[in-house]
C-alpha cells in the first residue's frame, strides 16, 4: 500500500507547528506551546498506526529544525513527540476500554511535557527546572482535551473515508 498520507500529514503537522509558534501565550514560560500538531500525530496513530505516526513525528521535528534553524528546539521537539507517541500508543492499545481519545491525548500531553522538562534539566544541568512541570501539567489538561476532541472527530471522519475507499476499490 502506498503511504501517500505520510508527506501530506507531515506537511500539515509542520504548518500547524509554525502557525502555533506565532501564537502568543499568556504564560511566562519559555518555549511553551499549545501542542496542536499532536492532533495530526494522534489521528495518524489511530487511523494509520504507530509506524506512520513515528515517521511523521521524526520528520516534523527534523524539518522544523531545518526551517527555523533552532537546533536546540529539535531535541525538545523530538523528545516530546517520541515520548508522547509511545505513551499514547500504549494507552490506546492496552487501556482503550478505560480511556477515550481525550484520555489518550491527556497521557500524551503529560509525557510530552515531562520529557521536555527532563531534556531541559539535562541540557541546563539544573534540576530546579522541574518546578515548571506542575504548571505545564495544568496547562496541558486544556490542550490535551482539545487535541483529544479534535482527533476524535478527525479519526471518525478518516476511518469512514478509509472504509469507503477500501469498499469501493476495484
C-alpha positions as CSV (number, residue, x, y, z in Angstrom):
1,X,0.0,0.0,0.0
2,X,1.3,3.4,-0.9
3,X,1.9,5.7,2.0
4,X,0.9,9.0,0.4
5,X,-0.6,10.2,3.6
6,X,2.9,10.5,5.3
7,X,4.2,13.5,3.4
8,X,0.7,15.2,3.5
9,X,0.3,14.7,7.2
10,X,3.9,15.7,7.8
11,X,3.3,18.9,5.9
12,X,0.1,19.6,7.9
13,X,1.9,19.0,11.2
14,X,4.7,21.4,10.1
15,X,2.2,24.1,9.1
16,X,0.3,23.7,12.4
17,X,3.6,23.9,14.3
18,X,4.7,27.0,12.5
19,X,1.4,28.7,13.0
20,X,1.3,27.7,16.6
21,X,4.8,29.2,17.2
22,X,3.3,32.6,16.2
23,X,0.5,32.4,18.8
24,X,1.5,34.4,21.9
25,X,0.5,32.6,25.1
26,X,-0.4,34.5,28.2
27,X,2.0,32.3,30.2
28,X,5.5,33.5,31.1
29,X,7.2,30.2,30.3
30,X,10.0,29.9,27.7
31,X,9.1,27.6,24.9
32,X,5.5,26.9,26.0
33,X,3.3,25.9,23.1
34,X,-0.2,24.5,22.7
35,X,0.9,21.2,21.1
36,X,-1.7,21.4,18.3
37,X,0.5,19.3,15.9
38,X,-0.3,16.4,18.3
39,X,-3.7,16.4,16.6
40,X,-2.0,15.1,13.5
41,X,0.1,12.6,15.4
42,X,-2.7,11.2,17.5
43,X,-5.1,11.0,14.5
44,X,-2.4,9.2,12.4
45,X,-1.8,6.8,15.2
46,X,-5.4,5.7,15.3
47,X,-6.0,5.7,11.6
48,X,-2.7,4.5,10.1
49,X,-0.7,3.1,13.0
50,X,2.3,3.6,15.2
51,X,5.0,3.3,12.4
52,X,3.5,6.0,10.3
53,X,3.0,8.3,13.3
54,X,6.6,7.7,14.3
55,X,7.8,8.7,10.8
56,X,5.7,11.8,10.8
57,X,6.8,12.8,14.3
58,X,10.5,12.5,13.4
59,X,10.1,14.2,10.1
60,X,8.2,17.1,11.6
61,X,10.8,17.6,14.3
62,X,13.7,17.4,11.8
63,X,12.2,19.6,9.1
64,X,11.0,22.2,11.7
65,X,14.6,22.4,12.8
66,X,15.8,23.0,9.3
67,X,13.1,25.6,8.7
68,X,13.6,27.5,11.9
69,X,17.3,26.9,12.4
70,X,16.6,26.1,16.1
71,X,18.8,23.1,16.7
72,X,18.3,23.0,20.4
73,X,14.5,23.0,19.8
74,X,14.9,19.8,17.8
75,X,15.9,17.9,20.9
76,X,12.9,19.2,22.8
77,X,10.5,18.6,19.9
78,X,11.8,15.1,19.2
79,X,11.8,14.0,22.9
80,X,8.3,15.4,23.3
81,X,7.0,13.8,20.1
82,X,8.5,10.4,20.7
83,X,7.6,10.1,24.4
84,X,4.0,11.2,23.9
85,X,3.6,9.0,20.8
86,X,4.9,5.9,22.7
87,X,2.6,6.6,25.7
88,X,-0.4,7.3,23.5
89,X,0.2,4.1,21.6
90,X,0.5,2.1,24.8
91,X,-2.6,3.7,26.4
92,X,-4.6,3.3,23.3
93,X,-3.6,-0.3,22.8
94,X,-3.9,-1.6,26.4
95,X,-6.2,0.8,28.2
96,X,-8.6,1.9,25.4
97,X,-11.6,0.3,27.2
98,X,-10.9,2.7,30.1
99,X,-9.9,5.9,28.2
100,X,-11.3,7.7,25.2
101,X,-9.1,9.6,22.8
102,X,-9.3,12.5,25.2
103,X,-7.7,10.3,27.9
104,X,-5.1,9.0,25.4
105,X,-4.3,12.6,24.5
106,X,-4.0,13.7,28.1
107,X,-1.5,11.0,28.8
108,X,0.4,12.1,25.7
109,X,0.3,15.7,26.8
110,X,1.7,15.0,30.2
111,X,4.5,12.8,28.9
112,X,5.3,15.3,26.2
113,X,5.8,18.0,28.9
114,X,7.7,15.6,31.2
115,X,10.2,14.6,28.6
116,X,10.8,18.2,27.5
117,X,11.4,19.2,31.1
118,X,13.8,16.2,31.5
119,X,15.7,17.3,28.3
120,X,15.9,20.8,29.6
121,X,17.2,19.7,33.0
122,X,19.9,17.7,31.3
123,X,20.9,20.4,28.9
124,X,21.0,23.1,31.6
125,X,22.3,20.7,34.3
126,X,19.7,22.1,36.6
127,X,17.0,20.0,38.2
128,X,15.2,23.1,39.5
129,X,13.5,23.3,36.1
130,X,11.1,20.7,37.3
131,X,9.3,23.5,39.2
132,X,7.6,24.2,35.8
133,X,6.2,20.7,35.5
134,X,3.0,21.3,37.6
135,X,2.2,24.5,35.7
136,X,2.8,22.7,32.4
137,X,0.7,19.8,33.5
138,X,-2.3,22.1,34.4
139,X,-2.0,23.8,31.0
140,X,-1.7,20.5,29.2
141,X,-5.1,19.4,30.6
142,X,-6.8,22.1,28.4
143,X,-4.8,21.4,25.3
144,X,-4.9,17.7,25.8
145,X,-8.7,17.8,25.9
146,X,-8.8,19.9,22.8
147,X,-6.3,17.7,21.0
148,X,-8.3,14.6,22.0
149,X,-11.7,16.0,20.9
150,X,-10.3,17.2,17.6
151,X,-8.5,13.9,17.0
152,X,-11.7,12.0,17.8
153,X,-13.6,14.0,15.2
154,X,-10.9,13.6,12.6
155,X,-10.4,10.0,13.3
156,X,-14.0,9.1,12.9
157,X,-14.2,11.0,9.6
158,X,-11.0,9.5,8.2
159,X,-11.9,5.9,9.3
160,X,-15.3,6.3,7.5
161,X,-13.4,7.6,4.4
162,X,-10.9,4.8,4.6
163,X,-13.6,2.2,4.9
164,X,-15.5,3.7,1.9
165,X,-12.3,3.7,-0.2
166,X,-11.5,0.1,0.5
167,X,-15.1,-1.0,0.0
168,X,-15.2,0.6,-3.5
169,X,-11.8,-0.5,-4.7
170,X,-11.8,-2.4,-8.0
